[in-house]
Amino acid sequence: MPERVSPPDESVSIKMPFAYAGSLIWRNLEKILAAVLVITVLYFMYLANYPFFHTTVEGIVIIIASAIFLLAWKSRQVLKNNYFLFLGIAFLFFAIITFLHTLAAPGTGIFQNGGAPLSSQFWIAGQFMLALSLLVAPFFIRRNMWFITTVAAFALIDLGIIASILFLNIFPATFINGVGSTLFKNVSEYVISLVMIGAIVLLYRNRESFDRQVLISLLIAFILTIATELTLTFMASSTDVFSFTGHMFRLFSFYFFFTAIIEVGLQRPYDLLYRELRESEEQYRSLFENLTSGALLIEPITDGEGRLVDLRYLMANPSVEKHLGKTPVELVGRCYSELFPYPGRDPVFSISEQVLSSGEPFKGELLLPATGRYFDMAVYRPGPGRLALIITDITARKQAGEALRESEERFRRVFERSPFGIAIGDLDGRVIGSNPALESMLGYPKEELLNMNFARFTDNDDVEKERILVVELLEGKRDSYEIDKHYVRKDGRIILVRLVGTVISGPGGKPMMGLAIIEDVTEQRQAGEALRQALVEKEILLSEIHHRVKNNLAAFISLLSLEGSTEDNEAGRELKKNLQNRARSMALIHETLYRTHQFSEVDMDVYLTTLVGQIVSSYHLSPSIRTVVEAKGVALDLARATPAGLIVNELVTNSLKHAFPKDTIANHTDQKDPCTVGIQLTKENGLYQLTVYDNGVGLPAGFDPLIAKSLGLKLVNFLAKHQLRAEIEVNTEKGMEFIFRFKR
């Protein structure tokens, strides 16, 4: 079971503050008794002899103020916190004014017109100086301070105070014998108190720059200084009780200044004067531990003759593992040669010897043979018998640099050896780089092209046209542009170039320079023009040839027609008609080419539709016989279109003549299945298929069209095999179907 926890005893919590207070009094009992003793002695001294009492108190204040200056002066080289150095200077010149205040006090007889009025004036001036100095001092905690300038400023202030009181008599009256303090003095005491409150606020805001005990002592000193000022506003004479009380507050305020700066500074100097040094050490240790580079402290090991034989690792930061591949635990206490053995003389030893002998640090890139890796290394001597190394593994960077250099070299070779002209231009349109091809193209040497404006060798008619494109490019409206333009060579000859331009952008996408690839297309353009002229002439020639062939075939057909009209034999007339149809199929190809102006290929849909129409018109057929042509989108060259047309002519002619006797036509009409002769030409995956079919009576039993002896079928087989190089398939299941498959 869990142990029962008793409720806290309320009596214990009530007693704790009293116990703490009692403990605090006991620990500081000696100081409390000493303070009581000092106050008692000074009180009796005050009653017995006020001038002596006053001189004693002010003398202690002067001694403490002067000691603070001496300590600040001696420590000025190591004090990074200029707060104490500024206060030390301020206290020195405050001590001078306080010394004059003491000499002018009643009963001393130093000044002829001395006494309470004069002493009081020096008092107010000194307190103003002290309060303002404490208010300004926090501004120098993290700021540089010119020592000589500060001393000179305080010296001028002291001289001004002394002159205004002793010689010029312009300092306001602060005390009138028989009357007491003036209004100016009382208001000044309140103003000084307000200034001290401001000093407390600024000091507290910068509390992280002070040791806690020092801060508390300073705050108590400030508060006692305010108490001094407020108490003295009630003073009616220099010897009344308020004068004694005020001087006691003043004495103890400087005691706490003494405690904060002198006693604590001497007994625990690292807590005050060297606090920044401790913080700096902590910062450097943090820097050492968190440094991304490897950091090492090394002890050189020498032989009897003082020659370096090895290096022992004393300290290593965590980052060293990333660079050397070994943890600090693996390194510390072990020697370099043990961890990184190398048969030859390692360059690390040579560098270490150089730094040890000369004392000059080394910094540079180094290849460690034992690791095969590159390092950026800094070696220096932090003290006798020690070396410090800062290392960064730069192998990857080195390799990237080599790759970049190789890439740059490849680009340079491409740039220099490119057959195309390459130009690099700045944003003002000046050439800042050119390759030999461009220099040869324009006839300018590199030196003349450099810094030459592109407009200088661009034809005037092309400048504005290209300028618009360049503006769009720089505004980000396009990534590149291409333009054909004219350049004027150095010798005045005009050349035609094709230029592709783009922009090279820097960080943030801001254009930095332009890049242009330029090709001289003068000869290419001239050759193109010549070729186009030749093609025009060829087309005219082909058109004329096809026209003449068509006309000759037409004349041949006309002659056959005249001969056929005088032929009495039916077989003769039939033969002449077949010859006419064959001639028409060839003539029609030339007519189609001539009409479409496409001399390389024949549009087979147009050609076959016209051809079948002509064949049908040459016979007196029943209107119930229909023809179908399907060849859309298919074109053949002349070498294949001609035999294909002749094959179609023969097979369609046979179908029209033999496939549909009168009884067959009647039968198809009754079955509502029209008599059809069809031609289909398709192309798929580079393979053509020509199909000629009908749904007529078909072929006689035992008739093989592939070995038939009729002229028409022999012509079909010959053209298919030797002209089209086609595979032939014949189907006779329903009517007649010829299929021809051939490649392009």
C-alpha positions in Angstrom: 0.0 0.0 0.0 1.2 3.5 -0.7 2.6 5.4 2.3 0.2 7.9 3.8 1.4 11.4 3.4 0.7 13.7 6.4 -0.7 17.2 5.7 1.9 19.9 6.1 2.2 21.4 9.6 1.0 25.0 9.4 3.0 25.9 12.4 6.2 24.9 10.5 5.3 27.1 7.5 4.7 30.0 9.8 8.0 29.5 11.6 10.0 29.2 8.3 10.3 33.0 7.6 11.4 33.7 11.1 13.9 30.9 11.0 15.3 32.2 7.7 15.5 35.8 9.2 17.2 34.4 12.2 19.7 32.5 10.1 20.4 35.6 8.0 21.1 37.7 11.1 23.3 35.0 12.5 25.4 34.7 9.3 25.9 38.5 9.2 26.1 39.1 12.9 29.7 40.3 12.8 28.8 42.9 10.1 25.7 44.0 12.0 27.7 44.5 15.2 30.4 46.3 13.3 27.8 48.7 11.8 26.3 49.4 15.2 29.7 50.1 16.5 30.5 52.4 13.6 27.3 54.3 14.0 27.8 54.6 17.8 31.4 55.9 17.4 30.4 58.3 14.7 27.4 59.6 16.7 29.6 60.4 19.7 32.1 62.0 17.3 29.2 64.0 15.8 28.2 65.2 19.3 31.7 66.1 20.3 33.1 67.6 17.1 30.9 68.0 14.0 33.7 69.2 11.7 35.8 66.1 12.6 32.8 63.9 12.1 32.0 65.4 8.7 35.6 65.2 7.5 35.9 61.5 8.6 32.7 60.4 6.8 33.5 62.3 3.6 37.2 61.1 3.8 35.9 57.5 3.8 33.7 58.3 0.8 36.6 59.9 -1.1 38.9 56.8 -0.4 36.2 54.4 -1.6 35.6 56.4 -4.8 39.3 56.7 -5.5 39.8 53.0 -4.9 37.0 52.1 -7.3 38.8 54.2 -10.0 42.1 52.5 -9.4 40.6 49.1 -9.7 38.8 50.0 -12.9 42.0 51.5 -14.3 44.0 48.4 -13.5 41.4 46.1 -15.0 40.6 48.1 -18.1 42.4 45.7 -20.5 40.2 42.7 -19.4 36.9 44.4 -18.6 34.5 43.9 -21.5 31.7 45.3 -19.5 32.5 49.1 -19.7 29.9 49.8 -17.0 32.5 49.5 -14.2 35.2 51.4 -16.2 32.8 54.3 -16.7 31.8 54.3 -13.0 35.5 54.2 -12.0 36.2 57.4 -14.0 33.0 59.0 -12.7 33.9 58.2 -9.0 37.4 59.7 -9.5 36.0 63.1 -10.5 33.2 62.8 -8.0 35.9 62.3 -5.3 37.5 65.6 -6.4 34.2 67.5 -6.0 33.6 65.7 -2.6 37.1 66.7 -1.5 36.3 70.4 -2.2 32.9 69.9 -0.4 34.8 68.6 2.6 37.4 71.4 2.6 34.6 74.1 2.4 32.7 72.6 5.4 32.1 74.8 8.5 35.1 74.8 10.9 37.8 73.8 8.4 38.9 77.4 7.6 40.3 76.4 4.2 38.3 78.9 2.2 37.8 82.5 3.3 34.2 82.4 2.3 33.8 78.8 3.3 31.0 77.3 5.4 27.7 75.7 5.0 26.6 77.7 1.9 29.8 76.9 -0.1 30.0 73.3 1.1 26.4 72.8 0.2 26.9 74.0 -3.4 29.7 71.5 -3.9 27.5 68.8 -2.3 24.6 69.4 -4.8 27.0 69.5 -7.8 28.7 66.3 -6.7 25.4 64.5 -6.1 24.1 65.6 -9.6 27.4 64.2 -11.1 27.0 60.9 -9.2 23.3 60.4 -10.1 23.7 61.3 -13.8 26.8 59.0 -14.0 24.9 56.1 -12.5 22.0 56.8 -15.0 24.4 56.9 -18.1 26.6 54.0 -17.0 24.3 51.1 -18.2 24.6 52.4 -21.8 28.2 51.3 -21.8 27.5 47.6 -20.7 27.7 46.4 -24.4 29.2 49.5 -26.0 32.7 50.6 -26.6 33.9 53.6 -24.6 36.8 56.0 -25.5 38.8 56.2 -22.2 40.6 59.4 -23.0 37.4 61.1 -24.3 35.5 60.1 -21.1 38.2 61.4 -18.8 38.4 64.6 -20.7 34.6 65.1 -20.5 34.5 64.5 -16.7 37.5 66.9 -16.3 35.6 69.6 -18.2 32.6 69.0 -16.0 34.7 69.3 -12.8 36.4 72.5 -14.1 32.9 73.9 -15.0 31.6 73.2 -11.5 34.6 74.7 -9.7 34.6 77.8 -12.0 30.9 78.4 -11.5 31.1 78.1 -7.7 34.5 79.7 -6.8 35.2 82.2 -9.6 32.1 83.1 -11.5 29.7 82.9 -8.6 26.9 81.8 -11.0 26.0 78.5 -9.2 22.6 78.9 -7.4 22.6 79.3 -3.6 21.8 76.1 -1.8 22.0 77.0 1.9 21.5 80.3 3.8 22.9 80.6 7.3 20.1 81.1 9.9 17.5 80.0 7.3 18.6 76.6 6.1 18.3 74.9 2.7 17.0 76.9 -0.2 14.2 75.9 -2.5 16.8 75.2 -5.3 18.6 72.7 -3.0 15.4 70.9 -1.9 14.1 70.6 -5.5 17.6 69.4 -6.6 17.5 66.7 -3.9 14.2 65.5 -5.4 15.4 65.6 -8.9 18.5 63.7 -7.9 16.3 61.1 -6.3 14.2 60.7 -9.5 17.4 60.4 -11.5 18.6 57.6 -9.2 15.2 55.8 -9.6 15.9 55.9 -13.4 19.3 54.5 -12.8 17.8 51.6 -10.7 15.4 50.8 -13.6 18.2 50.7 -16.2 20.4 48.6 -13.9 17.6 46.1 -13.3 16.9 45.8 -17.0 20.5 44.8 -17.6 20.7 42.5 -14.6 21.8 39.5 -16.7 25.2 41.3 -17.2 25.9 41.3 -13.4 26.6 38.8 -10.7 23.6 38.4 -8.4 25.5 39.6 -5.3 27.0 42.5 -7.1 23.6 43.5 -8.4 22.0 43.4 -5.0 24.8 45.5 -3.5 24.5 48.1 -6.2 20.7 48.3 -5.8 21.1 48.8 -2.0 23.7 51.5 -2.6 21.3 53.3 -5.1 18.5 53.1 -2.6 20.6 54.5 0.3 21.8 57.3 -2.0 18.1 58.3 -2.6 17.5 58.1 1.2 20.5 60.4 1.7 19.0 63.0 -0.7 15.5 62.8 0.8 16.8 63.1 4.4 18.9 66.1 3.7 15.9 68.0 2.4 14.8 68.3 6.0 18.1 69.6 7.2 17.8 73.1 8.9 21.5 73.4 9.9 24.7 71.5 9.1 24.7 70.1 12.7 21.1 68.9 13.2 20.0 65.3 13.4 19.0 65.2 9.7 22.5 66.0 8.8 23.9 63.1 10.9 21.2 60.7 9.5 21.9 61.8 5.9 25.6 61.3 6.3 25.0 57.8 7.8 22.9 56.8 4.7 25.7 58.3 2.5 28.4 56.4 4.4 26.6 53.0 4.1 25.6 53.6 0.4 29.4 53.8 -0.3 29.9 50.8 1.9 27.7 48.9 -0.5 29.5 50.4 -3.5 32.6 49.2 -1.8 31.0 45.7 -1.3 29.9 45.5 -4.9 33.0 46.6 -6.6 36.0 46.5 -4.3 35.4 43.6 -1.8 33.6 41.3 -4.2 35.9 42.3 -7.0 39.0 41.4 -5.0 37.7 38.3 -3.1 35.8 36.8 -6.1 37.2 38.5 -9.2 35.7 36.0 -11.6 32.3 37.0 -10.3 32.8 40.7 -11.1 35.7 41.9 -13.1 36.3 38.6 -15.0 32.6 37.5 -15.3 32.8 38.2 -19.0 35.9 36.1 -19.2 34.0 33.1 -17.7 31.1 33.7 -20.0 33.5 34.0 -22.9 35.1 30.7 -21.9 31.7 29.1 -21.8 30.9 30.6 -25.2 34.1 29.3 -26.7 33.5 25.8 -25.2 29.9 25.9 -26.6 31.4 27.0 -29.9 34.0 24.1 -29.7 31.3 21.6 -29.0 28.8 22.8 -31.6 31.3 23.7 -34.4 30.3 21.9 -37.6 34.0 21.5 -38.5 36.1 19.0 -36.6 38.2 20.6 -33.8 41.1 18.9 -32.2 43.7 19.8 -29.5 46.9 17.9 -30.1 50.1 17.3 -28.1 53.2 16.9 -30.3 55.5 14.0 -29.4 59.2 14.5 -30.1 62.2 12.2 -29.8 65.4 13.0 -27.8 66.6 15.3 -30.5 63.4 17.4 -30.6 62.1 16.0 -33.9 58.4 15.4 -34.2 57.6 11.7 -34.3 53.9 11.6 -33.5 50.8 13.5 -32.4 48.6 12.7 -29.5 44.9 13.8 -29.4 44.0 15.5 -26.2 40.5 16.9 -27.1 38.1 16.5 -29.9 34.6 17.9 -30.5 31.6 15.7 -31.6 31.8 16.9 -35.2 35.1 15.3 -35.7 33.4 12.0 -36.3 31.6 13.4 -39.4 35.0 14.4 -40.9 37.5 11.7 -39.7 35.1 8.8 -39.2 36.1 8.4 -35.6 34.4 9.5 -32.4 36.1 11.7 -29.7 36.3 8.6 -27.5 38.2 6.8 -30.2 40.6 9.7 -30.7 41.4 11.2 -27.3 44.5 9.7 -25.7 45.6 7.9 -28.9 48.3 8.8 -31.4 47.8 9.9 -35.0 50.1 7.2 -36.5 48.2 4.5 -34.6 44.8 5.7 -35.9 45.9 6.7 -39.5 48.9 4.6 -40.4 50.8 5.6 -43.5 54.1 4.1 -44.7 55.6 7.4 -45.9 56.0 10.8 -44.4 52.5 12.1 -43.7 52.1 15.8 -44.7 50.3 16.5 -41.4 53.7 16.0 -39.6 55.5 18.4 -42.0 52.8 21.1 -41.4 52.8 20.5 -37.7 56.6 20.9 -37.5 56.4 24.1 -39.5 53.8 25.6 -37.2 55.7 24.5 -34.1 59.0 26.0 -35.2 57.7 29.2 -36.8 54.6 29.9 -34.6 52.8 31.0 -37.8 49.4 29.3 -38.4 48.8 27.2 -41.5 45.6 27.2 -43.5 45.0 25.4 -46.8 43.7 22.3 -48.5 45.4 19.0 -47.9 45.1 15.4 -49.0 45.5 13.0 -46.1 47.1 9.9 -47.8 46.0 7.6 -45.0 42.3 8.4 -45.6 42.4 9.3 -49.3 40.2 12.3 -48.6 40.7 16.1 -49.0 40.4 18.4 -46.0 40.3 22.1 -45.5 42.7 22.4 -42.6 43.8 25.2 -40.2 46.6 24.5 -37.8 47.9 26.9 -35.1 49.7 26.9 -31.8 47.4 27.9 -28.9 50.2 27.6 -26.4 53.6 25.9 -25.7 53.6 22.3 -26.5 50.1 22.3 -28.1 48.6 22.3 -31.5 45.0 23.0 -32.5 43.5 21.7 -35.7 40.3 22.7 -37.4 39.4 20.3 -40.2 36.6 20.1 -42.7 36.1 17.2 -45.1 35.9 18.8 -48.5 36.2 15.6 -50.6 32.6 15.9 -51.9 33.2 19.6 -52.7 36.5 18.8 -54.4 34.9 16.1 -56.5 32.0 18.5 -57.3 34.6 21.1 -58.3 36.4 18.7 -60.5 33.1 17.7 -62.1 32.3 21.4 -62.6 35.7 22.0 -64.2 35.2 19.0 -66.5 31.7 20.3 -67.4 33.1 23.8 -68.0 35.9 22.3 -70.2 33.3 20.2 -72.2 31.2 23.3 -72.6 34.3 25.3 -73.7 35.1 22.6 -76.3 31.5 22.6 -77.6 31.6 26.4 -77.6 34.8 26.6 -79.5 34.3 23.7 -81.9 30.6 24.2 -82.7 29.9 24.5 -86.4 27.2 27.0 -85.5 28.0 30.6 -84.4 27.5 31.1 -80.7 27.3 34.6 -79.2 26.9 35.7 -75.6 25.5 39.3 -75.1 24.9 41.6 -72.2 21.5 43.2 -71.5 22.6 46.3 -73.4 23.0 44.2 -76.6 26.8 44.1 -76.7 28.8 41.0 -77.6 30.7 39.7 -74.6 31.6 36.3 -76.0 31.9 34.7 -79.4 33.1 31.4 -80.9 35.4 31.0 -84.0 32.4 29.9 -86.1 30.6 33.2 -85.5 33.9 35.2 -86.1 34.4 33.4 -89.4 30.7 33.9 -90.4 30.9 37.7 -89.8 34.6 38.2 -90.9 35.5 39.9 -87.6 38.3 38.8 -85.3 37.4 38.2 -81.7 38.9 41.4 -80.5 36.7 43.5 -82.8 33.5 41.6 -82.0 34.0 42.1 -78.2 31.7 44.9 -76.9 30.3 45.4 -80.4 26.6 46.0 -80.5 24.6 43.4 -82.3 22.7 46.1 -84.2 26.0 47.1 -85.9 26.2 44.0 -88.0 22.4 43.4 -88.3 20.6 44.6 -91.4 18.5 47.7 -90.6 15.3 46.1 -91.8 15.7 43.3 -89.1 16.7 45.4 -86.1 13.2 46.5 -85.0 11.7 43.1 -85.7 14.2 41.4 -83.4 14.1 44.1 -80.7 10.4 43.3 -80.1 11.3 39.6 -79.6 14.1 40.4 -77.2 11.8 42.6 -75.1 9.3 39.8 -74.9 12.1 37.5 -73.9 13.4 39.8 -71.1 9.8 40.3 -69.8 9.3 36.5 -69.5 6.6 36.3 -72.1 8.6 33.7 -74.0 11.5 31.3 -73.2 13.2 31.7 -76.5 12.7 33.0 -80.0 13.7 32.0 -83.5 14.2 34.4 -86.4 15.6 34.5 -89.9 17.5 37.7 -90.3 20.3 39.3 -92.4 23.8 40.0 -91.1 26.2 42.4 -92.8 29.7 40.9 -92.9 32.8 43.1 -92.3 33.4 43.0 -96.1 29.9 44.3 -96.7 28.4 41.0 -98.0 24.9 40.3 -96.7 24.2 36.8 -95.4 21.0 35.2 -94.2 21.2 33.6 -90.8 18.8 31.6 -88.6 19.1 32.7 -85.0 17.7 31.0 -81.9 18.0 33.3 -78.9 17.3 32.7 -75.2 18.2 34.4 -71.9 20.4 33.2 -69.0 19.0 34.0 -65.6 20.7 34.5 -62.3 19.5 34.1 -58.8 15.8 34.9 -58.4 15.2 34.4 -62.1 16.7 37.9 -63.0 18.0 38.0 -66.5 21.8 38.2 -66.6 22.8 37.8 -70.3 21.6 36.5 -73.6 22.7 33.5 -75.6 22.3 33.1 -79.4 22.9 30.1 -81.6 23.4 31.4 -85.2 23.4 29.3 -88.4 24.4 30.7 -91.8 21.6 29.6 -94.1 22.5 31.6 -97.1 23.6 28.6 -99.2 20.8 26.5 -97.8 18.2 29.1 -98.7 19.7 29.4 -102.2 19.7 25.7 -102.6 16.1 25.5 -101.4 15.1 28.2 -103.9 16.8 26.2 -106.7 15.1 23.0 -105.6 11.7 24.7 -105.5 12.3 26.0 -109.0 13.3 22.6 -110.2 10.1 21.1 -108.6 8.0 23.6 -110.3 9.6 22.8 -113.6 9.2 19.0 -112.9 5.6 19.4 -112.1 5.1 21.3 -115.3 7.0 18.6 -117.2 5.0 15.8 -115.5 1.8 17.5 -116.2 2.7 17.9 -119.8 3.7 14.2 -120.1 0.6 12.9 -118.4 -1.5 15.2 -120.5 0.2 13.9 -123.7 -0.1 10.2 -122.6 -3.8 10.7 -121.8 -4.3 12.4 -125.2 -2.5 9.6 -127.1 -4.5 6.9 -125.2 -7.6 8.8 -126.0 -6.7 8.9 -129.7 -6.0 5.1 -129.5 -9.4 4.5 -128.0 -11.0 6.7 -130.7 -9.3 4.7 -133.4 -10.6 1.4 -131.8 -14.0 2.9 -131.7 -13.9 3.7 -135.4 -12.6 0.3 -136.2 -15.3 -1.3 -134.0 -18.1 0.5 -135.9 -17.1 -1.2 -139.2 -16.6 -4.7 -137.6 -19.3 -7.2 -138.5 -18.1 -10.0 -136.3 -19.4 -9.9 -132.7 -16.2 -11.4 -131.3 -14.2 -8.7 -133.0 -16.4 -6.0 -131.7 -16.1 -7.5 -128.2 -12.3 -7.7 -128.4 -12.1 -4.0 -129.5 -14.4 -3.0 -126.6 -12.1 -4.8 -124.1 -9.1 -3.1 -125.6 -10.9 0.2 -125.3 -11.7 -0.4 -121.6 -8.1 -1.5 -120.9 -6.8 1.7 -122.5 -9.3 3.8 -120.7 -8.2 2.4 -117.3 -4.6 3.5 -118.1 -5.6 6.8 -119.6 -7.8 7.5 -116.5 -4.8 7.2 -114.2 -3.0 9.9 -116.2 -6.1 12.1 -116.3 -6.5 11.7 -112.5 -2.9 12.7 -111.9 -3.2 15.6 -114.3 -6.4 16.8 -112.7 -5.3 16.5 -109.0 -1.7 17.7 -109.7 -0.5 14.9 -107.4 2.1 13.2 -109.6 3.5 10.8 -107.0 0.3 9.1 -105.9 -3.1 8.3 -107.3 -6.2 8.9 -105.2 -7.7 5.4 -105.6 -11.2 6.3 -104.5 -11.5 9.0 -107.2 -9.8 6.7 -109.8 -11.7 3.5 -109.1 -15.1 5.3 -108.9 -14.5 6.9 -112.3 -13.1 3.7 -113.8 -16.1 1.6 -112.7 -18.5 4.2 -114.0 -16.8 4.2 -117.4 -16.9 0.3 -117.6 -20.6 0.2 -116.6 -21.4 2.9 -119.2 -19.8 0.8 -122.0 -22.4 -2.0 -121.5 -26.2 -1.9 -121.7 -27.0 -3.4 -118.3 -30.1 -3.9 -116.3 -30.7 -1.0 -113.9 -31.0 -3.5 -111.1 -27.3 -4.2 -111.1 -25.4 -1.8 -108.8 -21.7 -1.1 -108.3 -20.0 -0.3 -105.0 -16.6 1.3 -104.6 -14.9 1.6 -101.2 -11.4 3.1 -101.3 -11.6 6.3 -99.3 -8.3 7.6 -98.0 -6.1 5.1 -100.0 -3.6 6.3 -102.5 -1.1 4.2 -104.6 1.9 5.2 -106.6 1.8 5.0 -110.4 3.6 1.6 -110.4 0.8 -0.1 -108.4 -2.1 2.0 -109.4 -1.8 1.0 -113.1 -1.9 -2.9 -112.6 -4.5 -2.5 -109.9 -6.7 -0.5 -112.4 -6.3 -3.1 -115.1 -7.1 -6.0 -112.6 -10.3 -4.2 -111.6 -11.2 -3.5 -115.2 -10.9 -7.2 -116.1 -12.8 -8.6 -113.1 -15.5 -6.0 -113.2 -16.0 -6.6 -116.9 -16.3 -10.4 -116.3 -18.8 -9.8 -113.5 -20.9 -7.5 -115.7 -20.8 -9.9 -118.6 -21.3 -13.3 -116.9 -22.4 -13.0 -113.3 -26.0 -12.0 -113.8 -28.0 -13.9 -116.4 -31.6 -12.8 -116.7 -33.0 -15.5 -114.4 -30.4 -14.6 -111.8 -31.4 -11.0 -111.9 -35.0 -11.9 -111.5 -34.2 -14.2 -108.6 -32.2 -11.5 -106.8 -35.1 -9.1 -107.4 -37.6 -11.5 -105.9 -35.3 -12.0 -102.8 -34.8 -8.2 -102.5 -31.1 -8.9 -102.7 -29.8 -6.5 -105.4 -27.2 -7.7 -107.9 -23.9 -6.1 -106.7 -20.5 -5.8 -108.2 -18.1 -4.3 -105.5 -14.5 -3.1 -105.3 -12.9 -2.5 -101.9 -9.3 -1.2 -101.3 -8.0 -0.9 -97.7 -4.7 -0.3 -96.0 -3.7 -1.6 -92.6 -0.2 -1.7 -91.0 1.5 -1.1 -94.4 -0.4 -3.9 -96.1 -2.9 -3.3 -98.9 -5.9 -5.5 -99.7 -7.8 -5.2 -103.0 -11.1 -7.1 -103.1 -13.3 -7.5 -106.3 -16.5 -9.4 -105.7 -20.1 -10.0 -107.0 -23.1 -12.0 -105.8 -23.9 -13.5 -109.1 -24.0 -17.1 -110.4 -20.3 -17.7 -109.6 -17.9 -19.8 -111.6 -18.7 -23.1 -113.3 -17.9 -26.3 -111.3 -14.3 -27.3 -111.6 -13.2 -24.0 -113.0 -10.0 -22.6 -111.5 -9.5 -19.0 -112.4 -5.8 -19.1 -111.4 -5.0 -21.5 -114.3 -7.6 -20.4 -116.7 -6.5 -19.8 -120.3 -8.7 -16.8 -121.1 -6.8 -13.6 -121.9 -8.5 -11.6 -119.2 -7.8 -14.0 -116.3 -4.3 -14.6 -117.5 -3.8 -10.8 -117.5 -5.1 -10.7 -114.0 -2.8 -13.4 -112.7 0.2 -11.9 -114.5 -0.4 -8.3 -113.1 -1.1 -9.6 -109.6 2.0 -11.7 -109.4 4.5 -9.7 -111.3 3.4 -6.1 -111.0 1.7 -6.0 -107.5 3.6 -9.0 -106.1 0.4 -9.8 -104.4 -1.0 -12.9 -102.8 -4.2 -14.1 -104.6 -7.2 -15.6 -102.8 -10.4 -16.7 -104.7 -13.7 -17.5 -103.0 -16.7 -19.0 -104.9 -19.0 -19.9 -102.1 -21.4 -17.0 -102.9 -20.9 -15.5 -106.2 -17.2 -14.7 -107.0 -14.6 -12.9 -104.8 -11.0 -12.1 -105.7 -8.7 -10.9 -102.9 -5.2 -9.4 -103.6 -2.9 -8.6 -100.7 0.3 -6.7 -101.3 2.7 -4.4 -99.6 3.8 -0.9 -100.5 
